[in-house]
Every structure is written in C-alpha cells, then in structure tokens.
Amino acid sequence: MTDTTTENHQTAGGAAPDPNGAALDAARDRLQRLHDLYAFGHLTVDFLAGLTFTVGSVLFFWPRTEVPAIWLFVVGSVLFTAKPSVRLAHMLHDGHTRRSLERALSEEARVALTAFTPRGRTLRI
C-alpha cells in the first residue's frame, strides 16, 4: 500500500516542495538590499568626512582661508559623528525588518532567516 500523503507532496525530483522557499528567498533579498543601502550610506559619510578634513587641512596653509578651514573641520566632525548613527540606524532597521519578515514564515524558515548574514560585496550603483 502506498502513502498518498507523501506522493502528493513530492515534486518530480522526489523532494517535498518548500512552501516558504520563495518567501525566504524574498526575505533574504530584502535584508541584503537593506544591508547594501546602509553600507553605501556609511561609505558615503566616511568619504565626505575624510574629504572635508583633507580640504580643511589644505586651507589652513593660508591665513585668509582659515575660517573656511575651521568650518570644514566642523562639518567633518559632524560627519564622523554621523557614522555610528548610520550604523545604529542600520542595526535597528535590520532588527525591525527581520521581525516583520519572520511573522510570515514557517518555523523552519524563521530559523534559516535568523542564521542569514548579508554578504559584504562590491557596491553596485
């Protein structure tokens, strides 16, 4: 006698279909895009901070450009302060997004999503 429940849930390859496979892939893609967005933001803030400090340093060579140099140092300092803020926002947004995505997944898919770590990769613009 054959087990019809097993036969009904198997695909042509013999493996049971994964009802959360597409949802899990979509959740991973969303988390990866979120990671990429914040990585780009962090890199942009870091670059601008370095640029303002470099230009400000050069402007200190001439007495008449000291005031703009001081302002560039102030802007650079604010940007360096913004870097951990971008990282904190990323951590909070990632946690909120994961909790939101996990509600729609099965227990097995939730475990897989919990173990998912976005890849660091070359930024695509």
C-alpha positions in Angstrom: 0.0 0.0 0.0 1.3 3.4 -0.9 1.3 6.5 1.2 -0.7 9.1 -0.8 0.2 12.0 1.5 3.9 11.5 0.7 3.2 11.1 -3.0 1.0 14.3 -3.1 3.8 16.4 -1.5 6.7 15.3 -3.7 7.9 17.1 -6.7 9.2 15.4 -9.9 12.7 15.3 -8.4 11.4 13.4 -5.4 11.9 16.1 -2.8 9.0 17.8 -1.0 8.2 21.3 -2.2 9.2 24.1 0.1 6.2 26.4 0.6 8.3 29.0 2.3 11.2 28.8 -0.2 10.1 31.8 -2.3 9.2 33.8 0.8 12.5 33.0 2.4 14.4 34.0 -0.7 12.5 37.3 -0.9 13.2 37.9 2.8 16.9 37.3 2.3 16.9 39.6 -0.8 15.2 42.3 1.2 17.8 42.0 4.0 20.6 42.1 1.5 19.3 45.2 -0.2 18.9 46.8 3.2 22.5 45.9 4.1 23.8 47.3 0.8 21.9 50.6 1.2 23.3 51.2 4.7 26.8 50.1 3.6 26.6 52.7 0.8 25.4 55.4 3.2 28.2 54.6 5.7 30.8 54.7 2.9 29.4 58.0 1.6 29.5 59.6 5.1 33.0 58.3 5.7 34.3 59.6 2.3 32.7 63.0 2.8 34.2 63.3 6.3 37.7 62.4 5.1 37.3 64.9 2.2 36.2 67.8 4.4 39.1 67.2 6.7 41.6 67.0 3.9 40.4 70.2 2.2 40.2 71.9 5.6 43.8 70.9 6.3 45.0 72.4 3.0 43.1 75.6 3.6 45.0 76.1 6.8 48.1 76.9 4.8 46.9 80.4 4.0 45.7 82.8 6.7 42.8 84.2 4.7 41.2 80.7 4.3 41.4 79.8 8.0 37.7 80.5 8.6 36.5 78.1 5.8 39.0 75.6 7.0 37.5 75.8 10.5 34.0 75.3 9.1 35.2 72.3 7.1 36.6 70.7 10.3 33.3 71.3 12.0 31.4 69.7 9.1 33.9 66.8 9.0 33.5 66.3 12.8 29.7 66.2 12.4 30.1 63.6 9.6 32.4 61.5 11.7 29.8 61.6 14.4 27.1 60.6 11.9 28.9 57.3 11.1 27.9 55.5 14.2 24.4 56.9 13.8 24.2 55.3 10.4 25.4 52.0 11.9 22.8 52.3 14.7 20.0 53.0 12.3 21.1 50.0 10.2 21.0 47.7 13.3 17.6 49.0 14.4 16.1 48.8 10.9 17.5 45.3 10.3 16.0 44.1 13.6 12.6 45.6 12.8 12.7 44.2 9.3 13.7 40.7 10.4 10.9 40.6 13.0 8.4 41.8 10.4 9.5 39.2 7.8 9.6 36.4 10.3 5.9 36.8 11.0 5.0 35.5 7.6 7.4 32.5 7.6 7.2 28.9 9.0 9.3 28.0 12.0 11.9 26.3 9.8 12.2 29.3 7.5 12.4 31.6 10.6 15.4 29.6 11.8 17.0 29.9 8.4 16.4 33.6 8.3 17.8 34.1 11.8 21.0 32.4 10.6 21.2 34.6 7.5 24.0 37.1 7.4 24.1 39.6 4.4 27.2 39.3 2.3 29.7 42.1 2.1 30.2 42.7 -1.5 31.2 45.3 -4.1 28.6 48.0 -4.1 26.5 48.2 -7.3 25.4 51.7 -8.2 
